[in-house]
Amino acid sequence: MRKGIHPENYRIVAFKDMSNDDVFLTKSTANTNETLEVDGVEYPLVKMEISRTSHPFYTGKSKLVDTAGRIDKFKNKYAKFKK
């Protein structure tokens, strides 16, 4: 294997799903400034909007996630074409 091409900061990171507050630990090189305490140990924190615990494909439930009002914008824009 070639030397010097692999990241040096590979460590355990806490990923938090902001839609349902689920937290899971995995290894990552993601940069972050925040930390989160899990089971008495402090880990770097990466916040996510959707994860395996909230995505409709994995949960089998349809859930509307609209973080920026995009759906309302779309409905307002195309309301004039309604019959």
C-alpha positions in Angstrom: 0.0 0.0 0.0 1.1 3.5 -0.7 2.2 5.6 2.3 0.8 9.0 3.1 -2.6 8.6 1.4 -4.7 7.5 4.3 -6.1 10.0 6.9 -4.4 10.3 10.2 -7.4 11.5 12.3 -9.4 8.3 12.0 -11.3 8.1 15.4 -14.6 7.2 17.0 -17.2 9.9 16.4 -20.8 10.3 17.7 -23.4 10.9 14.9 -26.7 12.5 16.1 -29.9 12.4 14.1 -31.5 15.8 14.8 -35.0 14.7 13.7 -35.3 12.0 16.4 -32.3 12.5 18.7 -30.8 9.1 18.0 -27.1 8.9 18.6 -24.7 6.2 17.3 -20.9 5.8 17.4 -18.8 4.9 14.5 -15.3 5.6 13.2 -14.9 8.6 11.0 -12.5 11.4 9.8 -15.2 14.0 9.8 -14.1 17.4 11.1 -16.2 18.9 14.0 -15.9 21.4 16.8 -18.7 20.1 19.0 -18.5 17.2 21.4 -21.1 14.9 23.0 -20.9 12.7 26.1 -22.0 9.1 25.6 -21.9 6.7 28.5 -19.5 9.0 30.4 -17.0 9.3 27.5 -16.8 12.5 25.4 -16.8 12.1 21.6 -16.6 14.5 18.6 -20.2 15.2 17.4 -21.5 15.3 13.9 -25.1 16.4 13.5 -27.3 14.9 10.7 -30.8 15.6 9.5 -31.6 12.1 8.4 -30.1 8.7 9.4 -31.0 5.1 9.2 -33.4 5.5 12.2 -35.4 8.3 10.5 -35.1 7.6 6.7 -38.4 6.2 5.2 -36.5 3.5 3.3 -35.2 1.9 6.5 -38.2 2.6 8.8 -41.0 1.8 6.3 -42.8 4.9 7.4 -43.4 8.0 5.3 -42.3 11.1 7.2 -42.2 14.6 5.9 -38.9 16.4 6.6 -39.0 20.0 5.6 -36.1 22.0 7.1 -36.1 25.0 4.9 -39.8 25.5 3.9 -39.1 24.1 0.5 -42.4 22.3 0.3 -44.4 25.4 1.1 -42.5 27.4 -1.5 -43.2 24.7 -4.1 -46.9 24.6 -3.3 -47.2 28.4 -3.4 -45.3 28.6 -6.7 -47.5 26.1 -8.5 -50.9 26.9 -6.8 -51.9 29.0 -9.8 -51.9 25.9 -12.0 -54.4 24.1 -9.8 -57.8 23.5 -11.4 
